[in-house]
Amino acid sequence: MLVTMLRVLAVDDEAPALEELAYLLRQDSRVGHVAVADDAPQAMRLVSDSVAQGEPFDALFLDIRMPGPSGIDIARFVGALARPPDVVFVTAHEDFAVTAFSLRATDYLLKPLREERVAETVRRIAEARNPQEEDPRVPVELGGRTRLIPRGDIRYAEAQGDYVRLRTAEGGYLIRSTLSALEREWEGAGFVRIHRSVLVAVRHVSELRTDGARARVKVGEEYLPVSRRQTREVREHLLRQVGEQS
């Protein structure tokens, strides 16, 4: 799936606050471009120019109280666009919250800003702009019934003869397949072979523990052994996962 990097406009009449906001936004790997404006007229011109050039902003982070037109005025201005950007108000005042959300603001951030709070807002905007594919369902037989379980719930798959047991937080489910077949089918879905008989979902791994030549991964409350030749690949998958989430 093609992921679009966000184009963002930050607006604040106070230079230190604007610099801090722009810095926090640029630190986020989901943001590809950050423009800045120190008053509402400049912000409106930048918005109009971006639309005319075919590269509209995905989100606006707006201070509310500014000399002249306010952040509320900017929000009303962009609300009239055919495809308005997400609007996030950034202010030291809580008393504008009702007005902000009446304008369908995506979020309302209070100063002083916290990096994790800004990141959470960016995450929500990015996920809305880049909708995720529906989690595929895996059919399993259970007591004479066929049940569909989300693939994202599967912590690991373990080969058992002509079957594979899928482990979730709720329990285990046997399916007639081979681990190699599942590995090919789930390629690119975040699963890695840690042993010739075990395929693990990286998203469910919370720890990689090494003890000399031996290595184990923690999945839920279980520790699963990692074969020596798979240790490097598992570590690289985990590091990649952390990089994508940061």
Secondary structure, DSSP 8 states (H G I E B T S, - for coil): -----EEEEEE-SSHHHHHHHHHHHHTSTTEEEEEEESSHHHHHHHHHHHHHTT---SEEEE-S--SSS-HHHHHHHHHTSSS--EEEEEES-GGGHHHHHHTT-SEEEESS--HHHHHHHHHHHHHHHS------EEEEEETTEEEEEEGGG--EEEEETTEEEEE-SS-EEEES--HHHHHHHTTTTTEEEEETTEEEEGGGEEEEEEETTEEEEEETTEEEEE-GGGHHHHHHHHHHHHHHH-
